[in-house]
């Protein structure tokens, strides 16, 4: 049986930024571990998804977000 993830990265997009929240699920309770806002650099927009994805990935590592599953909205 596959183990279910106990933490998720919530991502809420706007044209200029992404609000990020790491949420932990344990025993039916939810808790927020960390939050941060990623602001797109000038060359990384939603119209340049490869550049934006690379920049967001680096941001994720810099801010120590560890979940491998995301909820995007």
MOPAC internal coordinates of N, CA, C and O (Angstrom, degrees):
PM7 1SCF
backbone

  N    0.0000 0     0.00 0     0.00 0    0    0    0
  C    1.4510 1     0.00 0     0.00 0    1    0    0
  C    1.5241 1   109.03 1     0.00 0    2    1    0
  O    1.2310 1   120.94 1   -42.74 1    3    2    1
  N    1.3147 1   115.81 1   137.26 1    3    2    1
  C    1.4519 1   121.80 1  -177.67 1    5    3    2
  C    1.5349 1   110.58 1   -80.93 1    6    5    3
  O    1.2310 1   120.51 1   -45.84 1    7    6    5
  N    1.3298 1   116.62 1   134.16 1    7    6    5
  C    1.4543 1   120.95 1   178.19 1    9    7    6
  C    1.5254 1   110.07 1   -73.31 1   10    9    7
  O    1.2310 1   120.33 1   -43.44 1   11   10    9
  N    1.3145 1   116.98 1   136.56 1   11   10    9
  C    1.4635 1   121.90 1   178.94 1   13   11   10
  C    1.5212 1   109.59 1   -82.36 1   14   13   11
  O    1.2310 1   121.16 1   -35.40 1   15   14   13
  N    1.3160 1   115.39 1   144.60 1   15   14   13
  C    1.4512 1   120.22 1   176.56 1   17   15   14
  C    1.5203 1   109.61 1   -64.77 1   18   17   15
  O    1.2310 1   121.09 1   -36.96 1   19   18   17
  N    1.3155 1   115.52 1   143.04 1   19   18   17
  C    1.4551 1   119.77 1   178.29 1   21   19   18
  C    1.5235 1   111.62 1  -108.72 1   22   21   19
  O    1.2310 1   120.18 1   178.15 1   23   22   21
  N    1.3172 1   117.26 1    -1.85 1   23   22   21
  C    1.4601 1   119.13 1   174.95 1   25   23   22
  C    1.5206 1   109.45 1  -139.91 1   26   25   23
  O    1.2310 1   121.74 1   -31.20 1   27   26   25
  N    1.3249 1   114.27 1   148.80 1   27   26   25
  C    1.4541 1   122.23 1  -177.83 1   29   27   26
  C    1.5118 1   109.08 1  -135.17 1   30   29   27
  O    1.2310 1   121.24 1   -26.21 1   31   30   29
  N    1.3228 1   115.24 1   153.79 1   31   30   29
  C    1.4505 1   121.18 1   173.59 1   33   31   30
  C    1.5184 1   107.31 1  -105.71 1   34   33   31
  O    1.2310 1   120.40 1   -64.33 1   35   34   33
  N    1.3257 1   116.85 1   115.67 1   35   34   33
  C    1.4564 1   121.91 1   176.45 1   37   35   34
  C    1.5196 1   108.85 1   -89.46 1   38   37   35
  O    1.2310 1   120.58 1   -49.38 1   39   38   37
  N    1.3326 1   116.50 1   130.62 1   39   38   37
  C    1.4627 1   121.99 1  -179.16 1   41   39   38
  C    1.5263 1   109.02 1  -125.94 1   42   41   39
  O    1.2310 1   120.57 1   -55.97 1   43   42   41
  N    1.3332 1   116.51 1   124.03 1   43   42   41
  C    1.4626 1   122.15 1   177.36 1   45   43   42
  C    1.5245 1   107.35 1  -118.39 1   46   45   43
  O    1.2310 1   120.61 1   -63.72 1   47   46   45
  N    1.3372 1   116.43 1   116.28 1   47   46   45
  C    1.4656 1   122.59 1  -173.36 1   49   47   46
  C    1.5253 1   112.64 1   -94.32 1   50   49   47
  O    1.2310 1   121.16 1   -37.48 1   51   50   49
  N    1.3339 1   115.40 1   142.52 1   51   50   49
  C    1.4554 1   123.27 1   163.92 1   53   51   50
  C    1.5287 1   105.13 1  -125.81 1   54   53   51
  O    1.2310 1   119.88 1     0.49 1   55   54   53
  N    1.3120 1   117.83 1  -179.51 1   55   54   53
  C    1.4671 1   120.37 1   177.89 1   57   55   54
  C    1.5214 1   112.75 1   -67.17 1   58   57   55
  O    1.2310 1   119.89 1   153.83 1   59   58   57
  N    1.3354 1   117.82 1   -26.17 1   59   58   57
  C    1.4588 1   121.24 1  -174.91 1   61   59   58
  C    1.5266 1   114.92 1  -109.34 1   62   61   59
  O    1.2310 1   119.92 1   164.57 1   63   62   61
  N    1.3421 1   117.76 1   -15.43 1   63   62   61
  C    1.4609 1   118.54 1  -173.29 1   65   63   62
  C    1.5210 1   112.14 1  -156.47 1   66   65   63
  O    1.2310 1   121.71 1    -7.00 1   67   66   65
  N    1.3404 1   114.33 1   173.00 1   67   66   65
  C    1.4611 1   121.94 1   175.53 1   69   67   66
  C    1.5276 1   107.32 1  -133.71 1   70   69   67
  O    1.2310 1   120.34 1   -58.93 1   71   70   69
  N    1.3314 1   116.96 1   121.07 1   71   70   69
  C    1.4627 1   121.11 1   173.86 1   73   71   70
  C    1.5203 1   107.21 1   -84.33 1   74   73   71
  O    1.2310 1   120.40 1   -50.76 1   75   74   73
  N    1.3300 1   116.84 1   129.24 1   75   74   73
  C    1.4609 1   122.41 1  -175.98 1   77   75   74
  C    1.5302 1   110.10 1  -119.07 1   78   77   75
  O    1.2310 1   120.20 1   -44.09 1   79   78   77
  N    1.3205 1   117.21 1   135.91 1   79   78   77
  C    1.4622 1   121.88 1   176.42 1   81   79   78
  C    1.5234 1   108.79 1  -141.25 1   82   81   79
  O    1.2310 1   120.77 1   -52.99 1   83   82   81
  N    1.3225 1   116.12 1   127.01 1   83   82   81
  C    1.4575 1   121.39 1   174.84 1   85   83   82
  C    1.5225 1   107.18 1   -93.28 1   86   85   83
  O    1.2310 1   120.79 1   -59.43 1   87   86   85
  N    1.3372 1   116.10 1   120.57 1   87   86   85
  C    1.4574 1   122.21 1  -176.51 1   89   87   86
  C    1.5203 1   109.21 1  -116.10 1   90   89   87
  O    1.2310 1   120.53 1   -48.22 1   91   90   89
  N    1.3234 1   116.59 1   131.78 1   91   90   89
  C    1.4519 1   122.90 1   179.17 1   93   91   90
  C    1.5260 1   109.04 1  -105.15 1   94   93   91
  O    1.2310 1   120.95 1   -41.96 1   95   94   93
  N    1.3245 1   115.80 1   138.04 1   95   94   93
  C    1.4620 1   122.15 1   176.45 1   97   95   94
  C    1.5196 1   107.95 1  -114.11 1   98   97   95
  O    1.2310 1   120.54 1   -59.31 1   99   98   97
  N    1.3353 1   116.58 1   120.69 1   99   98   97
  C    1.4635 1   120.11 1   179.83 1  101   99   98
  C    1.5231 1   109.11 1  -147.52 1  102  101   99
  O    1.2310 1   120.88 1   -56.19 1  103  102  101
  N    1.3090 1   115.93 1   123.81 1  103  102  101
  C    1.4502 1   120.11 1   177.24 1  105  103  102
  C    1.5149 1   114.41 1    56.94 1  106  105  103
  O    1.2310 1   120.07 1  -143.86 1  107  106  105
  N    1.3241 1   117.47 1    36.14 1  107  106  105
  C    1.4465 1   121.05 1  -179.72 1  109  107  106
  C    1.5218 1   113.88 1    79.26 1  110  109  107
  O    1.2310 1   119.99 1  -179.63 1  111  110  109
  N    1.3203 1   117.63 1     0.37 1  111  110  109
  C    1.4643 1   121.83 1   179.32 1  113  111  110
  C    1.5166 1   109.65 1  -106.74 1  114  113  111
  O    1.2310 1   121.17 1   -32.58 1  115  114  113
  N    1.3096 1   115.37 1   147.42 1  115  114  113
  C    1.4631 1   121.52 1   177.60 1  117  115  114
  C    1.5187 1   108.29 1  -115.00 1  118  117  115
  O    1.2310 1   120.98 1   -41.16 1  119  118  117
  N    1.3213 1   115.73 1   138.84 1  119  118  117
  C    1.4611 1   119.82 1   175.04 1  121  119  118
  C    1.5247 1   108.81 1  -140.98 1  122  121  119
  O    1.2310 1   121.24 1   -35.13 1  123  122  121
  N    1.3152 1   115.23 1   144.87 1  123  122  121
  C    1.4612 1   120.99 1   178.85 1  125  123  122
  C    1.5215 1   107.76 1   -90.64 1  126  125  123
  O    1.2310 1   120.40 1   -57.86 1  127  126  125
  N    1.3268 1   116.84 1   122.14 1  127  126  125
  C    1.4700 1   121.51 1  -179.54 1  129  127  126
  C    1.5199 1   112.22 1   -84.34 1  130  129  127
  O    1.2310 1   120.77 1   136.21 1  131  130  129
  N    1.3348 1   116.13 1   -43.79 1  131  130  129
  C    1.4739 1   119.98 1  -178.87 1  133  131  130
  C    1.5103 1   109.48 1  -158.90 1  134  133  131
  O    1.2310 1   121.46 1   -24.15 1  135  134  133
  N    1.3292 1   114.81 1   155.85 1  135  134  133
  C    1.4592 1   121.37 1   176.77 1  137  135  134
  C    1.5226 1   108.93 1  -137.47 1  138  137  135
  O    1.2310 1   120.54 1   -24.40 1  139  138  137
  N    1.3064 1   116.58 1   155.60 1  139  138  137
  C    1.4628 1   122.36 1   175.52 1  141  139  138
  C    1.5257 1   107.54 1  -165.77 1  142  141  139
  O    1.2310 1   121.11 1   -21.65 1  143  142  141
  N    1.3129 1   115.47 1   158.35 1  143  142  141
  C    1.4624 1   121.20 1   177.04 1  145  143  142
  C    1.5175 1   109.46 1  -117.00 1  146  145  143
  O    1.2310 1   121.16 1   -57.01 1  147  146  145
  N    1.3189 1   115.38 1   122.99 1  147  146  145
  C    1.4616 1   122.91 1   176.47 1  149  147  146
  C    1.5209 1   107.58 1   -92.57 1  150  149  147
  O    1.2310 1   120.47 1   -58.11 1  151  150  149
  N    1.3256 1   116.71 1   121.89 1  151  150  149
  C    1.4560 1   121.71 1   175.23 1  153  151  150
  C    1.5247 1   107.65 1  -102.18 1  154  153  151
  O    1.2310 1   120.64 1   -52.39 1  155  154  153
  N    1.3261 1   116.38 1   127.61 1  155  154  153
  C    1.4544 1   119.89 1  -177.92 1  157  155  154
  C    1.5271 1   110.74 1   -60.91 1  158  157  155
  O    1.2310 1   120.04 1   -49.95 1  159  158  157
  N    1.3470 1   117.53 1   130.05 1  159  158  157
  C    1.4603 1   119.75 1   170.88 1  161  159  158
  C    1.5331 1   109.34 1   -64.94 1  162  161  159
  O    1.2310 1   120.16 1   -16.40 1  163  162  161
  N    1.3180 1   117.30 1   163.60 1  163  162  161
  C    1.4694 1   121.75 1  -176.00 1  165  163  162
  C    1.5271 1   113.09 1   -54.00 1  166  165  163
  O    1.2310 1   119.86 1   143.72 1  167  166  165
  N    1.3438 1   117.88 1   -36.28 1  167  166  165
  C    1.4654 1   121.01 1  -177.12 1  169  167  166
  C    1.5269 1   113.23 1   -92.48 1  170  169  167
  O    1.2310 1   119.88 1  -179.08 1  171  170  169
  N    1.3295 1   117.84 1     0.92 1  171  170  169
  C    1.4617 1   121.67 1  -177.18 1  173  171  170
  C    1.5244 1   109.04 1  -121.41 1  174  173  171
  O    1.2310 1   121.00 1   -78.02 1  175  174  173
  N    1.3211 1   115.70 1   101.98 1  175  174  173
  C    1.4629 1   121.07 1   178.16 1  177  175  174
  C    1.5171 1   108.53 1  -127.95 1  178  177  175
  O    1.2310 1   120.60 1    -4.16 1  179  178  177
  N    1.3090 1   116.45 1   175.84 1  179  178  177
  C    1.4605 1   119.81 1   176.65 1  181  179  178
  C    1.5226 1   111.55 1   -66.49 1  182  181  179
  O    1.2310 1   120.33 1   162.79 1  183  182  181
  N    1.3226 1   116.98 1   -17.21 1  183  182  181
  C    1.4731 1   120.78 1   176.38 1  185  183  182
  C    1.5233 1   111.82 1   -82.53 1  186  185  183
  O    1.2310 1   120.34 1   169.45 1  187  186  185
  N    1.3282 1   116.95 1   -10.55 1  187  186  185
  C    1.4660 1   122.97 1   174.98 1  189  187  186
  C    1.5325 1   106.93 1  -124.84 1  190  189  187
  O    1.2310 1   120.02 1  -109.52 1  191  190  189
  N    1.3401 1   117.57 1    70.48 1  191  190  189
  C    1.4634 1   120.37 1  -170.95 1  193  191  190
  C    1.5221 1   115.10 1   -61.06 1  194  193  191
  O    1.2310 1   119.20 1   146.87 1  195  194  193
  N    1.3227 1   119.14 1   -33.13 1  195  194  193
  C    1.4655 1   119.84 1  -179.83 1  197  195  194
  C    1.5226 1   110.67 1   -66.08 1  198  197  195
  O    1.2310 1   120.44 1   136.77 1  199  198  197
  N    1.3204 1   116.76 1   -43.23 1  199  198  197
  C    1.4642 1   121.24 1   178.71 1  201  199  198
  C    1.5314 1   109.87 1   -67.61 1  202  201  199
  O    1.2310 1   120.36 1   135.92 1  203  202  201
  N    1.3352 1   116.91 1   -44.08 1  203  202  201
  C    1.4587 1   121.18 1   179.40 1  205  203  202
  C    1.5250 1   111.02 1   -62.60 1  206  205  203
  O    1.2310 1   120.16 1   138.54 1  207  206  205
  N    1.3235 1   117.31 1   -41.46 1  207  206  205
  C    1.4622 1   121.37 1   179.45 1  209  207  206
  C    1.5113 1   112.57 1   -63.31 1  210  209  207
  O    1.2310 1   120.59 1   137.87 1  211  210  209
  N    1.3252 1   116.47 1   -42.13 1  211  210  209
  C    1.4630 1   120.61 1   178.15 1  213  211  210
  C    1.5253 1   110.67 1   -64.13 1  214  213  211
  O    1.2310 1   120.46 1   136.57 1  215  214  213
  N    1.3319 1   116.72 1   -43.43 1  215  214  213
  C    1.4682 1   120.60 1   179.65 1  217  215  214
  C    1.5320 1   111.06 1   -66.16 1  218  217  215
  O    1.2310 1   120.01 1   139.46 1  219  218  217
  N    1.3330 1   117.58 1   -40.54 1  219  218  217
  C    1.4604 1   120.93 1   178.67 1  221  219  218
  C    1.5259 1   110.90 1   -66.89 1  222  221  219
  O    1.2310 1   119.96 1   141.49 1  223  222  221
  N    1.3083 1   117.68 1   -38.51 1  223  222  221
  C    1.4619 1   121.39 1   177.42 1  225  223  222
  C    1.5294 1   111.05 1   -61.59 1  226  225  223
  O    1.2310 1   120.36 1   136.33 1  227  226  225
  N    1.3247 1   116.92 1   -43.67 1  227  226  225
  C    1.4674 1   120.73 1   177.74 1  229  227  226
  C    1.5328 1   110.05 1   -64.12 1  230  229  227
  O    1.2310 1   120.03 1   138.05 1  231  230  229
  N    1.3249 1   117.54 1   -41.95 1  231  230  229
  C    1.4652 1   122.77 1   178.18 1  233  231  230
  C    1.5259 1   109.75 1   -59.75 1  234  233  231
  O    1.2310 1   120.88 1   135.16 1  235  234  233
  N    1.3200 1   115.91 1   -44.84 1  235  234  233
  C    1.4709 1   121.57 1   179.81 1  237  235  234
  C    1.5225 1   110.90 1   -57.45 1  238  237  235
  O    1.2310 1   120.59 1   133.96 1  239  238  237
  N    1.3340 1   116.48 1   -46.04 1  239  238  237
  C    1.4614 1   120.32 1   178.69 1  241  239  238
  C    1.5212 1   112.26 1   -67.01 1  242  241  239
  O    1.2310 1   120.22 1   137.59 1  243  242  241
  N    1.3321 1   117.19 1   -42.41 1  243  242  241
  C    1.4680 1   121.43 1   179.61 1  245  243  242
  C    1.5231 1   112.16 1   -60.39 1  246  245  243
  O    1.2310 1   120.54 1   146.16 1  247  246  245
  N    1.3437 1   116.56 1   -33.84 1  247  246  245
  C    1.4633 1   121.24 1  -177.95 1  249  247  246
  C    1.5301 1   112.76 1   -97.31 1  250  249  247
  O    1.2310 1   120.90 1  -170.85 1  251  250  249
  N    1.3354 1   115.89 1     9.15 1  251  250  249
  C    1.4623 1   123.69 1   173.78 1  253  251  250
  C    1.5315 1   114.73 1    59.73 1  254  253  251
  O    1.2310 1   120.91 1  -144.71 1  255  254  253
  N    1.3446 1   115.86 1    35.29 1  255  254  253
  C    1.4567 1   119.71 1   171.89 1  257  255  254
  C    1.5286 1   106.69 1   -77.42 1  258  257  255
  O    1.2310 1   119.92 1   -56.14 1  259  258  257
  N    1.3377 1   117.76 1   123.86 1  259  258  257
  C    1.4552 1   120.82 1  -173.66 1  261  259  258
  C    1.5305 1   116.91 1  -109.00 1  262  261  259
  O    1.2310 1   118.31 1   165.18 1  263  262  261
  N    1.3447 1   120.82 1   -14.82 1  263  262  261
  C    1.4682 1   118.84 1  -177.14 1  265  263  262
  C    1.5351 1   112.62 1   -59.72 1  266  265  263
  O    1.2310 1   121.65 1   -32.03 1  267  266  265
  N    1.3256 1   114.45 1   147.97 1  267  266  265
  C    1.4558 1   120.14 1   177.09 1  269  267  266
  C    1.5275 1   111.30 1  -100.83 1  270  269  267
  O    1.2310 1   120.11 1   175.69 1  271  270  269
  N    1.3419 1   117.39 1    -4.31 1  271  270  269
  C    1.4558 1   122.14 1   177.58 1  273  271  270
  C    1.5231 1   108.58 1  -116.92 1  274  273  271
  O    1.2310 1   121.13 1   -37.57 1  275  274  273
  N    1.3387 1   115.45 1   142.43 1  275  274  273
  C    1.4654 1   119.81 1  -178.32 1  277  275  274
  C    1.5285 1   110.26 1  -129.28 1  278  277  275
  O    1.2310 1   121.72 1   -27.45 1  279  278  277
  N    1.3160 1   114.31 1   152.55 1  279  278  277
  C    1.4511 1   123.11 1   170.85 1  281  279  278
  C    1.5277 1   105.11 1  -118.25 1  282  281  279
  O    1.2310 1   120.85 1   -58.78 1  283  282  281
  N    1.3247 1   115.98 1   121.22 1  283  282  281
  C    1.4628 1   121.10 1  -172.78 1  285  283  282
  C    1.5146 1   110.02 1  -113.75 1  286  285  283
  O    1.2310 1   121.02 1   -43.14 1  287  286  285
  N    1.3265 1   115.65 1   136.86 1  287  286  285
  C    1.4589 1   119.54 1   178.11 1  289  287  286
  C    1.4912 1   111.64 1  -149.65 1  290  289  287
  O    1.2310 1   120.10 1   180.00 1  291  290  289

